Amino acid sequence: MNIASGRIRLGRSAAAVAAGAFLLALVPVTAAQAAGPEQFRLTVPISLTDTTSCAFPIAVNVVDNVVGRAFFDAQGNLQSIDLEQNITGTESANGITLPTSSHFVEFLNFASGAAKEVGLTIKVQDGAVVIRDAGILVFNPDGTVGFIAGPHPSFEGDTAALCAALS
């Protein structure tokens, strides 16, 4: 799990799971596979306990439905993966359960080590939106943020509204 400013980034952890599972399926890569991108689909259940967003633990139970495309160079070496992720489930604490959902595309460039997320990366609802991260996040190869656009309160550590809704 990636912890970024106190909030779990489901997209990046799910991407790691999806990329790892897909890479295992590709061994060995042949020249025929290098001709074009390979598309794949995965369903990844994720259950974890978030102990950093609030003063109490939050049980996160989601399913990540991934449609991905892997791109190779002429020698068949993996260059990049694009992951369209649809994540749905719940976040629960103190006897309260709230629906959560995400829909975004993650671009992983293995040649440069950079990654970009575009879309709705986190949304938790309680009748109305409690917390929502949306827009663009670009990560440098060292994991630092290179560019951010749009509201990202969860990513930036402002989870007071989420904690209040789960109290």
N, C-alpha and C positions, 0 to 999 in steps of 0.2 A: 504494500500500500504506500502510496505517496502521501505524505503529510505536507501540506503547503499552508503556512501561516495558520496552523491550527485546524485546518479543515481537510478531511480526506478527499482526495481527488479520485473519484471512482473511474473517470474516463481513463486516466493514465494507468491505473492498476489493471483495469479490464483490458486495456490495449496490450499490456505486457503479457497477460494470460492468453489473449487471442493471438498475438504475434508468436509467442512461444509454441502454442499448439499448432499453428499453421506451419511454422518452420520445421517442426518434427515431421509433418506430413510431406514436406518437400524434399527430404533427403532421399537419394541424391538428386540434384537438379540436372536436367539434361539440356542439351542444346535446343531441342524441340520446345522445351518450356520457355526458353529465353526469347522466343519469337514475339510474345505478347504478354500482357498482364494476365495473371491467374486470379479468378474470382473465387471467393469462399464465403461460407456462412457458418456462424457459430452461435450457440446459446450458452452463456456463461452465468450460472447462478453465483451470487456473491452474498455472503453473510459475514458481517463483521461487527465489532463493537467500537464505536467512535468514543474515545475517552478524552479527546482534546477540544471539541467544540464547545462543550458546556461543563459546568461543575459536576455533572452527573453523566453516567454512560448512556449512549444512544445505540440501540440495536438497529442496524441497517440490514435489511433483507431485500435484495433486488435481483432482477434478472436482466442481463445485458444481451440483447439480440444484436449481433454484429454482422454486417455485410462488408467484406473487405476485398481489396484488390492489391495484389503484390506485383511489383514491377522489377524486372531484371535487366541487367546489361547484356551485351552480345555474348558474353562468356557464361551467362546463366547465374551470375551473382546477384543476390537480392540487393536492390538499391533503395526501394521505399515501399511503404505500405500505407494505403488509405483505408481508414476504418469508419464506416457509418454506424453509429451506435444509438440504439434505442433502449434506454434503461428505465424500467418501471419497478415499483415496489413500495416499501414502507420504511419509515423511521419511527422508532418507538422508544418511549421513556416515561417513567412515572405513571404507567397505566394509560397513556395517551399514544395513539397510533395515527400518524399522518401519512398521506400518500406522497410519494416522491417520483419525479420523472425527469428524464434528460433526453435530448435528441441533439446530437452534434456529429461533426465529422472531424476525425483526428488524422493528421498527416504526419507520418513518421519517416524522416529522411535518414537512412543509415549511412549514406556517404558523408553527410555533414554533421550528423548527430543532433540536428535540430528537430523540433516537433511543434505543431500548431494545432490548436483546437478552435473550431468555428461553430457557433450555435448556442443552444441552450444546455449548458453543462450541468446545472443543478437547479431544480425547482421543487420546493416543498410547499404543499397547500394545506390550508385549514379553513375551507370555505372560500377564502381569498388566498392570494399568494403570500406565503410567510417569508420566504427567501428565494431569490432568483439570481443566478449567475448566468449571464448571456453575453455574447459578443465574440471577441477574438482574444486568444492567449497564444503568444509565441514564446517558446522555450529555447534558450541557447543550449549548446551541447553540454555545458556544465550544469544544466538544470535551473539556472537563473532565468528570470523573466526578461525577455528582450523587448516585448511589446504587449500592451494590454489596451483593449478598447471595449467599452460597454460596462455595465454594472457587474462587479464581481465581489459582492460583500463577503460571501462565504470564503472565497479564495483568499481575500485580503484579511480574514480573521474577524470580521464583524458579524458574529453569529448571535447577537443579543435577541433578535426577533425569533430565531429558531428556538433558542433556549426558553424564551417566554412562552412560546406556543406549546412546548413540551413540558411545561411546569404546571 
